[in-house]
Amino acid sequence: MNERMQARKSVAQNRRAFHDYAIEDRVEAGLILTGTEVKSLREGRATINEAHAGEMQGELWLFNANIPEYRGGNRFNHEPKRPRKLLLRKREIGRLMGAVQRKGMTLVPLSLYFSKRGFAKVEIGLARGKKEYDKRQTLKDRDWSREKQRLLRHSARDG
């Protein structure tokens, strides 16, 4: 496991994205959050399963990510599913939006975590939707690789 992966304190994963999409590229982006959102994330309370990223006013935003209200936030609490601005360089935004517009790809959040320095980050995947037969083939390949490992373990133990 590399150093960057060890530094992450994971808050939310989107495992469904790997089933529904073929991830072609990954990008790390910062998030603009309010204080109660950060506190809620530190408690590990967030879901990004239905979330997606898109363009609004020339910038990238994270839509439909659910960060529940902070319990001790009283009247200063945030709206749980509000759009959140993603922090990326202009060149990255242009590259990602070009791929979305030209190639019909989708920007899907893969994970939400805190970096080593304590900043909230989101890993965005540039993804192409899988067809139903692609999903079935992926399941077959995974089952076959498990079966191969099982057979190799048993043959090594017997031999």
C-alpha positions as CSV (number, residue, x, y, z in Angstrom):
1,M,0.0,0.0,0.0
2,N,1.5,3.4,-1.0
3,E,2.1,6.3,1.4
4,R,-0.8,8.4,0.0
5,M,-3.3,5.7,0.7
6,Q,-2.1,5.2,4.3
7,A,-2.5,8.9,5.0
8,R,-6.2,8.9,4.2
9,K,-8.9,8.9,6.9
10,S,-11.8,7.6,4.9
11,V,-15.3,9.0,5.6
12,A,-17.4,7.5,2.7
13,Q,-16.9,5.1,-0.2
14,N,-18.9,4.7,-3.3
15,R,-18.5,1.0,-4.0
16,R,-21.5,1.0,-6.3
17,A,-19.6,3.2,-8.8
18,F,-17.2,0.4,-9.6
19,H,-20.1,-1.9,-10.4
20,D,-22.0,0.6,-12.6
21,Y,-19.1,2.4,-14.3
22,A,-15.7,1.6,-15.9
23,I,-13.4,4.1,-14.2
24,E,-10.9,5.5,-16.7
25,D,-9.2,8.3,-14.7
26,R,-9.1,9.5,-11.1
27,V,-8.6,13.0,-9.7
28,E,-8.3,14.3,-6.2
29,A,-10.3,17.5,-5.5
30,G,-10.7,19.7,-2.4
31,L,-14.2,20.6,-1.1
32,I,-15.5,23.9,0.2
33,L,-17.4,23.0,3.4
34,T,-19.0,24.9,6.3
35,G,-17.9,24.2,9.9
36,T,-20.8,22.0,10.8
37,E,-20.2,19.9,7.6
38,V,-16.6,19.3,8.7
39,K,-17.7,18.3,12.2
40,S,-20.3,15.9,10.7
41,L,-17.7,14.4,8.4
42,R,-15.3,13.9,11.3
43,E,-18.0,11.8,13.0
44,G,-18.0,9.6,9.8
45,R,-21.5,10.5,8.8
46,A,-21.7,10.9,5.0
47,T,-23.0,9.0,2.0
48,I,-21.9,9.6,-1.6
49,N,-23.7,6.7,-3.3
50,E,-26.2,8.9,-5.2
51,A,-23.8,11.8,-5.7
52,H,-22.3,13.1,-9.0
53,A,-20.1,16.0,-10.1
54,G,-21.0,18.5,-12.8
55,E,-20.4,21.9,-14.1
56,M,-22.2,25.0,-12.9
57,Q,-21.1,28.6,-13.9
58,G,-17.8,27.3,-15.2
59,E,-16.8,25.5,-12.1
60,L,-17.2,21.9,-10.9
61,W,-19.6,21.1,-8.1
62,L,-20.5,18.0,-6.2
63,F,-24.3,17.4,-6.3
64,N,-26.5,15.2,-4.1
65,A,-23.8,14.2,-1.6
66,N,-25.5,13.6,1.8
67,I,-23.7,15.1,4.8
68,P,-26.2,14.9,7.6
69,E,-26.7,17.8,10.0
70,Y,-24.3,18.1,12.9
71,R,-26.1,17.2,16.2
72,G,-24.7,20.1,18.1
73,G,-25.1,22.7,15.3
74,N,-28.4,24.2,16.4
75,R,-29.5,27.1,14.1
76,F,-26.2,27.3,12.3
77,N,-26.5,23.9,10.7
78,H,-26.1,23.3,7.0
79,E,-28.5,21.8,4.4
80,P,-27.6,18.1,4.1
81,K,-27.7,17.7,0.3
82,R,-26.6,21.2,-0.9
83,P,-24.2,21.5,-3.9
84,R,-20.6,21.8,-2.8
85,K,-17.9,23.5,-4.8
86,L,-14.9,21.3,-5.8
87,L,-11.5,22.9,-5.8
88,L,-9.5,22.0,-8.9
89,R,-7.1,23.8,-11.2
90,K,-8.6,25.4,-14.4
91,R,-6.7,23.1,-16.6
92,E,-8.1,20.0,-14.8
93,I,-11.6,21.4,-14.9
94,G,-11.3,22.0,-18.7
95,R,-9.9,18.5,-19.3
96,L,-12.6,16.8,-17.2
97,M,-15.5,18.8,-18.7
98,G,-14.1,18.3,-22.2
99,A,-14.2,14.5,-21.7
100,V,-17.7,14.7,-20.3
101,Q,-19.0,16.8,-23.3
102,R,-17.1,15.1,-26.1
103,K,-17.0,11.5,-25.0
104,G,-20.2,11.3,-23.0
105,M,-18.5,10.3,-19.8
106,T,-19.6,11.0,-16.2
107,L,-17.9,12.4,-13.1
108,V,-18.5,10.1,-10.2
109,P,-17.2,10.6,-6.6
110,L,-15.4,7.4,-5.5
111,S,-14.4,8.3,-2.0
112,L,-14.6,11.1,0.6
113,Y,-11.7,11.4,3.1
114,F,-9.5,13.6,5.1
115,S,-5.9,14.2,3.9
116,K,-2.8,13.9,6.1
117,R,-3.0,17.7,6.7
118,G,-6.7,17.4,7.8
119,F,-8.4,18.8,4.6
120,A,-11.6,17.2,3.3
121,K,-10.9,15.7,-0.1
122,V,-13.0,13.8,-2.6
123,E,-11.7,11.4,-5.2
124,I,-13.5,11.9,-8.5
125,G,-13.6,9.2,-11.2
126,L,-13.9,10.0,-14.9
127,A,-16.2,7.1,-15.8
128,R,-18.0,5.4,-18.7
129,G,-21.3,3.7,-17.9
130,K,-21.3,-0.1,-18.1
131,K,-23.9,-2.0,-20.1
132,E,-25.7,-4.9,-18.4
133,Y,-23.6,-7.5,-20.2
134,D,-20.4,-5.7,-19.1
135,K,-21.6,-6.0,-15.5
136,R,-22.3,-9.7,-15.9
137,Q,-18.8,-10.3,-17.4
138,T,-17.1,-8.5,-14.5
139,L,-18.9,-10.7,-12.0
140,K,-17.9,-13.8,-14.0
141,D,-14.3,-12.7,-14.1
142,R,-14.3,-12.0,-10.4
143,D,-15.9,-15.3,-9.5
144,W,-13.4,-17.2,-11.8
145,S,-10.4,-15.5,-10.2
146,R,-11.7,-16.4,-6.7
147,E,-12.2,-20.0,-7.8
148,K,-8.6,-20.1,-9.3
149,Q,-7.2,-18.8,-6.0
150,R,-9.2,-21.4,-4.1
151,L,-8.0,-24.2,-6.4
152,L,-4.4,-23.1,-6.1
153,R,-4.6,-23.0,-2.3
154,H,-6.0,-26.5,-2.2
155,S,-3.5,-27.9,-4.6
156,A,-0.6,-26.3,-2.7
157,R,-1.8,-27.7,0.5
158,D,-2.3,-31.2,-0.9
159,G,1.0,-31.3,-2.8
